[in-house]
Amino acid sequence: MKSEQRRQEILQEINAITRMERGKLCVQSRGPATPPFHKLQCWHKGRNRTRYVPTEEVSSVQEALAGHERFQQLAEQFVDLTIAQTRASDAERKKNSRKSKPSATRKPKPS
């Protein structure tokens, strides 16, 4: 598969992600007599943020966390393909420029 085609597919997959949430969902307990609760923790702008998540919202938050994880994976693939494409383009440009310019170290031919 061509890298440009794969890059476009990645962008389409990214565009299809409609829910995202950063962080980690943790189950907490206040003790054996109380029901556990969930909290979402993440670092944002240099600070640790915590949000308590009601039980009925847990599955929605888990879906959003999975969306963010998928986004990160796709973004990494996109970056890798773009870097490879850039390097190949630069190598091709260098290769073509060497063919068209005479070498400065070569002695001129006698006339």
RAMORA-V104659 format. One record per residue. N is the residue number from 1. RES is the residue in one small letter. SS is DSSP state (hx for helix, st for strand, lp for the rest). PHI is phi as a letter, one per 40 degrees, with the letter a starting at -180 (* if undefined). OMEGA is omega in degrees with one decimal (* if undefined). Layout:
N,RES,SS,PHI,OMEGA
N,RES,SS,PHI,OMEGA
This chain:
1,m,lp,*,180.0
2,k,lp,c,-176.3
3,s,hx,c,179.5
4,e,hx,c,177.7
5,q,hx,c,179.0
6,r,hx,c,177.2
7,r,hx,d,179.4
8,q,hx,c,177.4
9,e,hx,c,178.1
10,i,hx,c,178.7
11,l,hx,c,177.0
12,q,hx,c,178.0
13,e,hx,c,177.5
14,i,hx,c,-179.7
15,n,hx,c,-178.8
16,a,hx,c,179.3
17,i,lp,c,-175.7
18,t,lp,b,-178.7
19,r,lp,b,177.3
20,m,lp,a,174.1
21,e,lp,a,176.9
22,r,lp,c,169.1
23,g,lp,h,-177.4
24,k,st,b,178.7
25,l,st,c,-177.2
26,c,st,b,174.6
27,v,st,c,-179.0
28,q,st,b,177.7
29,s,lp,b,178.2
30,r,lp,c,-179.3
31,g,lp,i,-176.5
32,p,lp,c,-176.7
33,a,lp,c,-177.4
34,t,lp,b,179.1
35,p,lp,c,178.1
36,p,lp,c,175.7
37,f,st,b,-177.6
38,h,st,b,172.7
39,k,st,b,179.4
40,l,st,b,179.9
41,q,st,b,174.5
42,c,st,a,172.1
43,w,st,c,178.7
44,h,st,a,-179.5
45,k,lp,f,175.0
46,g,lp,g,-179.1
47,r,st,b,176.4
48,n,st,c,-180.0
49,r,st,b,178.2
50,t,st,b,177.5
51,r,st,b,176.9
52,y,st,c,-175.1
53,v,st,b,176.2
54,p,lp,c,-177.0
55,t,hx,d,-178.4
56,e,hx,c,179.6
57,e,hx,b,-174.4
58,v,hx,d,-177.6
59,s,hx,c,178.1
60,s,hx,c,178.5
61,v,hx,c,177.6
62,q,hx,c,177.0
63,e,hx,c,179.4
64,a,hx,c,175.8
65,l,hx,c,177.7
66,a,hx,c,176.6
67,g,hx,c,178.3
68,h,hx,c,178.3
69,e,hx,c,179.0
70,r,hx,c,177.0
71,f,hx,d,-179.6
72,q,hx,c,178.9
73,q,hx,c,-179.0
74,l,hx,c,178.7
75,a,hx,c,178.3
76,e,hx,c,177.3
77,q,hx,c,-179.6
78,f,hx,c,178.6
79,v,hx,c,-179.6
80,d,hx,c,179.1
81,l,hx,c,-179.2
82,t,hx,c,176.9
83,i,hx,c,179.0
84,a,hx,c,178.9
85,q,hx,c,178.8
86,t,hx,c,-179.2
87,r,hx,c,178.2
88,a,hx,c,178.7
89,s,hx,c,178.4
90,d,hx,c,179.2
91,a,hx,c,178.7
92,e,hx,c,179.5
93,r,hx,c,178.1
94,k,hx,c,-179.3
95,k,hx,c,180.0
96,n,hx,c,-178.9
97,s,hx,c,177.3
98,r,hx,c,-178.8
99,k,hx,c,-172.9
100,s,hx,c,-177.9
101,k,lp,b,175.2
102,p,lp,c,-179.4
103,s,lp,c,179.1
104,a,lp,c,-178.4
105,t,lp,c,-178.8
106,r,lp,c,178.5
107,k,lp,c,176.6
108,p,lp,c,178.5
109,k,lp,c,177.4
110,p,lp,c,-178.8
111,s,lp,c,*
